[in-house]
Amino acid sequence: MQWFGGRESDNVEEGSSSGGGRGIIYGGGIVGLIAGIIYMFTGVNVGQLFNSGLPDQSQQQQTTKVSGPMSNEKRFASVVFAGTEDVWDSLFTSMGRTYERPTLHLYQDAVDAEGCGFASSATGPFYCPADRKVYLDLSFFNELSERFNAPGDAAKAYVIAHEVGHHVQNLLGVSEKMDQARQQLSETEYNKLSVKLELQADFYAGVWAHYEQRARDKGIVINRADIDSALTAAHAIGDDRLQQQSTGRVEPDSFTHGTSAQRAYWFKKGFDTGDIRQGNTFATRDEEGY
């Protein structure tokens, strides 16, 4: 994946932002796969669940825009984020709407996401609809490669594009409907909806890759090998595979993000079609997801 020299987003910040509150965290689910669901149903703070050493919630810490020389990883994340801005700007315009750009918040170890509470790096990358920010600890990229055997820039880009997909859902009103549904459904029933939500974010990540591949003059070049790398990442983080690795058994009723096959299927469908109208994962059968 060629990206160096591409436009860098102006909507990137770093540091620990002060916030708090009880919002919903929508995550890629790579490490903290069930963290968001636990938070939804118990009110237990996700960050405290994974890391008891987080700073006191009353502590105020400053958030700043990234300025000056950046590491390659920061620059990479900024370029990919800019790519998502360009693609979704265009797609929302075609729908007669305005794309309200999110912010990419880079942090280390732990963060206080405004409206969503504290989270540690163990939570993995996530999107907070309350402040419309994508949160990312760049050290996760090493884990993606070493722990999940999904190396390469395209795999990293897929993760960022997936979280931006949750922002798209927020703008389209899907997140609000999910918030309403969780008040009425059992945990098992809501988990089924959560799977559909995550698969749609995978689909939107594929849509982004579809248009990035076509816009080779924008600074990012995606080829077939890159798509295979992204599919490897999607396959590596399926609920069935992660559960098998961690507990030795698979429990479909507790799935929150979809199986490896489902995640790869929806990413590829988004990439192949580039048509957001074909991403209605909520219309699929629960037992299959496609």
Residue pairs with C-beta under 8 A, 6 or more apart in sequence:
1 152
1 153
1 154
1 157
1 220
1 221
1 222
1 223
1 226
1 229
2 220
2 221
3 76
3 79
3 80
3 153
3 157
3 219
3 220
3 221
4 75
4 79
5 219
6 79
6 82
6 83
6 218
6 219
6 220
7 79
7 82
7 83
7 86
7 218
7 219
8 75
8 78
8 79
8 82
9 78
9 79
9 81
9 82
9 85
9 104
11 81
11 85
11 101
11 102
11 103
11 104
12 65
12 66
12 74
12 77
12 78
12 81
12 103
12 104
12 106
13 63
13 64
13 65
13 66
13 103
13 104
13 105
13 106
14 63
14 64
14 66
14 74
14 105
14 106
14 107
15 61
15 62
15 63
15 64
15 107
16 55
16 61
16 63
16 107
16 110
16 111
16 112
17 61
17 63
17 105
17 111
17 112
17 113
17 114
17 131
17 133
18 59
18 60
18 61
18 63
18 112
18 114
19 112
19 113
19 114
19 115
19 116
19 117
19 131
20 57
20 112
20 114
20 115
20 117
20 118
21 114
21 115
21 116
21 117
21 130
22 43
22 117
23 113
23 115
23 116
23 117
23 128
23 129
23 130
24 36
24 39
24 40
24 116
24 128
24 129
24 130
24 175
24 178
24 179
25 35
25 36
25 39
25 46
25 113
25 116
25 117
25 119
25 123
25 126
25 127
25 128
26 36
26 126
26 127
26 128
26 129
26 163
26 166
26 169
26 175
26 197
26 201
27 35
27 36
27 123
27 124
27 125
27 126
27 127
27 163
28 124
28 125
28 126
28 159
28 162
28 163
28 237
29 36
29 124
29 198
29 237
29 239
29 256
29 257
30 124
30 125
30 140
30 143
30 144
30 148
30 159
30 237
31 121
31 122
31 123
31 124
31 140
31 143
32 46
32 50
32 119
32 122
32 123
32 124
32 126
33 124
33 237
33 239
33 242
33 256
33 257
34 254
34 256
35 46
35 49
35 50
35 119
35 123
35 124
36 46
36 126
36 194
36 256
37 187
37 190
37 191
37 194
37 256
38 44
38 46
38 49
39 45
39 46
39 49
39 117
40 182
40 190
41 182
41 187
41 190
45 117
45 118
46 116
46 117
46 118
46 119
46 123
47 54
47 110
47 111
47 112
47 117
47 118
47 119
47 120
47 123
48 54
48 118
50 119
50 120
50 122
50 123
51 110
51 120
51 121
51 122
53 110
54 110
54 118
54 120
55 61
55 110
55 112
55 118
57 112
57 117
57 118
61 112
63 105
66 74
66 78
66 106
70 78
71 138
73 138
73 141
74 106
74 138
76 153
76 156
77 104
77 106
77 136
77 138
77 156
77 160
78 104
79 219
79 220
80 156
80 157
80 160
80 161
80 220
81 104
81 134
81 160
81 164
83 157
83 208
83 212
83 218
83 219
83 220
84 160
84 161
84 164
84 208
85 99
85 101
86 215
86 218
87 207
87 208
87 211
87 212
87 215
88 99
88 164
88 168
88 208
89 99
89 101
90 211
91 99
91 207
91 211
91 276
92 98
92 99
92 171
93 99
97 171
99 171
100 132
100 171
102 127
102 132
102 133
102 134
102 164
102 167
103 131
103 132
103 133
103 134
104 133
104 134
104 136
104 160
105 111
105 113
105 133
105 134
105 135
105 136
106 136
106 137
106 138
107 135
107 136
107 137
108 121
108 137
108 138
108 139
109 120
109 121
109 137
110 118
110 119
110 120
110 121
111 118
111 119
111 135
111 137
112 118
113 119
113 126
113 128
113 130
113 131
113 133
113 135
114 128
114 130
114 131
114 133
115 128
115 129
115 130
115 131
116 126
116 128
116 129
116 130
116 131
119 126
119 135
121 137
121 139
121 140
124 140
125 134
125 135
125 136
125 137
125 140
125 159
125 160
125 162
125 163
126 134
126 135
126 163
127 133
127 134
127 135
127 163
127 164
127 166
127 167
127 170
128 135
129 166
129 167
129 170
129 175
132 167
132 170
134 160
134 163
134 164
134 166
134 167
136 160
136 163
140 159
141 156
144 150
144 151
144 155
144 156
144 159
144 233
145 151
145 152
145 155
148 233
148 236
148 237
149 232
149 236
150 229
150 232
150 233
150 236
150 237
151 229
152 226
152 229
153 226
153 229
154 222
154 225
154 226
154 227
154 229
154 230
154 233
155 229
155 230
155 232
155 233
157 209
157 230
158 205
158 209
158 230
158 233
158 234
158 267
159 233
161 204
161 205
161 208
161 209
162 201
162 202
162 204
162 205
163 201
164 204
164 205
164 208
165 200
165 201
165 202
165 203
165 204
165 205
165 208
166 175
166 197
166 201
168 201
168 204
169 175
169 197
169 200
169 201
169 204
170 176
174 197
174 200
178 193
178 194
178 197
181 190
181 193
182 190
185 193
188 253
191 253
191 254
191 255
191 256
192 255
192 286
193 282
194 256
194 257
195 239
195 255
195 256
195 257
195 258
195 262
195 289
196 281
196 282
196 284
196 289
197 281
198 256
198 257
198 258
198 263
199 257
199 258
199 262
199 263
199 266
199 281
199 284
199 289
199 290
200 266
200 279
200 280
200 281
200 282
202 234
202 258
202 263
202 266
202 267
202 270
203 266
203 267
203 269
203 270
203 278
203 279
203 281
204 270
204 276
204 279
205 230
205 267
205 270
206 266
206 267
206 268
206 269
206 270
206 271
206 272
207 270
207 271
207 273
207 274
207 275
207 276
207 279
208 270
209 222
209 226
209 227
209 230
209 267
209 270
209 271
210 270
210 271
210 272
210 273
210 274
211 274
212 218
212 220
212 222
213 221
213 222
213 223
213 227
213 271
214 274
227 268
227 271
230 267
231 264
231 267
231 268
234 260
234 263
234 264
234 267
235 241
235 260
235 261
235 263
235 264
236 260
237 257
237 260
237 263
238 257
238 258
238 259
238 260
238 261
238 262
238 263
238 264
239 250
239 254
239 255
239 256
239 257
239 258
239 259
240 250
240 252
240 255
240 259
240 260
241 259
241 260
243 249
243 250
243 251
243 254
244 250
257 263
258 266
258 289
259 289
262 288
262 289
262 290
265 289
265 290
266 279
266 281
266 289
266 290
269 278
269 279
269 290
270 278
270 279
281 289
281 290
284 290
